[in-house]
């Protein structure tokens, strides 16, 4: 009996190890449209990756040259079209918006990994710089999974500001909490160790987190905040969970106020 239980457990561990990237990146193949998302003033932008994939992103330039551009790295579910409603206030504020499409998501080809998503993000930022958007007008916005990408990019290159929505310390640590019955820490291939990188981010930082977040508990956002360099701010929404932060008016209001305070032209 004991031997059977051990065998079942080993099979379970093996199955989770093999399936882990489909669990971490539940990428849907549905392809959103600008018209369907109600953002006909945006344009599709295509970047070609080093391995020959054409990835589609959505871009709307700022209302005037003094405004910043928010480069948005979204969470692990859905696609860029899903983020349009929640970011409506940021659109209305006149900021430029670049919604980054991931490989494997929203009709894009390929399969995501940490290394590939990191390399793809560099290409997107290079494209934006090629449009004449300087570093002092580039804001990185990370949501959940995307906070790992935003932290990596902000640690590598200068940007004007960074906004992190529901950040984690590392995916490996988070996986161990959710899969407490498995040796998840050692199984995770894409560890996204933001806690080891955040202290290299020198741009002004705003963290937004829900106190009732069960997907990424707020203690992880607080640890990222504690490890980050100044200037930094944190907004904890007492009634907020993981996916509803923009239902609270103080969240978009604080993001807009933060950007206007730290970017003189915003």
Secondary structure, DSSP 4 states (H G I P E B T S, - for coil): -HHHHHHHHHHHHHHHHHHHHHHH---------HHHHT-TTSEEEEEE-TTS-EEEEEEE--SSTTS-EEEEE--SSS-GGGGTTTTHHHHHTT-EEEEPPPTTSTT--S---HHHHHHHHHHHHHHHHHTT--GGGEEEEEETHHHHHHHHHHHHS--SEEEEES--S-HHHHHHHHTTTTTHHHH-S----GGGTGGG--SEEEEEEETT-SSS-HHHHHHHHHHSPSSEEEEEETT--SS-GGGSHHHHHHHHHHHHHHSTT-
